[in-house]
Amino acid sequence: MQGPPPEIIAPVVVSIALFVSTAAVLIFRPLTKRLGDRIANSSKQPTIVQADEAELARMRQALDETNARLELMEQRLDFTERLLTGPRQTAQLPTGDSPGKLGAPREG
């Protein structure tokens, strides 16, 4: 009992190998891609967290400085509003109907 001739077996084996390889790529490609993404993301997270903490510290410092400047501006605005809305103590100029009484207060 002799097997089929090699001229027939070789193309069948190559066809089966090609089919199995293509099926394996189609099945395992999404899985390996997802696994690769997870590995890449897990290696990046510690550096991102450290960079975020440093950036967060700088942002907090900038926010504190801005808050201090805002408080100072609010104090200045309150002072200016008090000056503008307070009772006026300005000297009034005389009206022109009494030329001899420049500094005298007006009646009426």
C-alpha positions in Angstrom: 0.0 0.0 0.0 1.5 3.1 -1.2 0.2 6.7 -0.5 -0.8 9.3 -3.0 2.0 10.7 -5.2 3.9 13.8 -3.9 2.7 15.9 -6.8 -0.8 15.7 -5.3 0.2 15.9 -1.6 2.4 19.1 -1.9 -0.4 21.4 -3.2 -2.9 20.1 -0.7 -0.5 20.6 2.2 0.4 24.1 1.0 -3.3 25.0 0.6 -4.2 23.7 4.0 -1.3 25.6 5.6 -2.3 28.8 3.8 -5.9 28.4 4.9 -5.0 27.7 8.5 -2.6 30.7 8.6 -5.2 33.0 7.2 -7.8 31.8 9.6 -5.4 32.3 12.5 -4.6 35.8 11.5 -8.3 36.7 11.1 -9.1 35.2 14.5 -6.2 36.3 16.6 -5.5 39.8 15.1 -8.2 41.6 17.1 -7.2 39.8 20.3 -3.5 40.6 19.9 -4.3 44.2 18.9 -6.3 44.7 22.1 -3.7 43.0 24.2 -1.0 45.2 22.7 -3.1 48.4 23.3 -3.5 47.3 27.0 0.2 46.7 27.4 1.0 50.1 25.8 -1.5 51.9 28.0 -0.4 50.2 31.2 3.2 51.3 30.6 2.2 54.9 29.9 -0.1 55.4 32.9 2.6 55.9 35.6 4.4 58.6 33.6 1.2 60.3 32.8 0.1 60.3 36.5 3.5 61.8 37.5 3.3 64.4 34.8 -0.3 65.2 35.8 0.7 65.7 39.5 3.4 68.1 38.5 1.1 70.0 36.2 -1.6 70.0 38.9 0.9 71.5 41.4 1.8 74.3 38.9 -1.9 74.9 38.2 -2.7 75.1 41.9 0.1 77.6 42.4 -1.1 79.7 39.5 -4.6 79.6 40.9 -3.5 80.7 44.3 -1.6 83.6 42.7 -4.6 84.6 40.7 -6.9 84.3 43.7 -4.6 86.7 45.7 -4.6 89.2 42.8 -8.4 89.0 42.6 -8.8 89.7 46.3 -6.5 92.7 45.9 -8.6 93.9 43.0 -11.8 93.5 44.9 -10.4 95.5 47.8 -9.4 98.3 45.4 -12.8 98.2 43.7 -14.6 98.4 47.0 -12.4 101.4 48.0 -13.1 103.1 44.7 -16.9 102.5 45.0 -16.8 104.0 48.5 -15.1 107.1 47.1 -17.5 107.5 44.3 -20.7 106.9 46.2 -19.8 108.6 49.4 -21.0 112.2 50.4 -19.4 114.8 48.2 -17.3 117.3 50.1 -16.3 119.4 47.1 -16.4 123.2 47.1 -19.0 124.6 44.8 -18.2 127.4 42.4 -20.3 130.5 42.6 -22.9 131.0 40.0 -22.3 134.4 38.4 -25.3 136.4 39.8 -23.3 137.7 42.8 -19.8 138.7 41.8 -18.8 140.0 45.2 -19.5 136.9 47.2 -17.2 134.3 45.7 -16.8 132.1 48.8 -20.2 132.6 50.3 -22.6 129.6 50.5 -25.7 129.7 48.4 -29.1 130.0 49.9 -32.1 128.2 48.8 
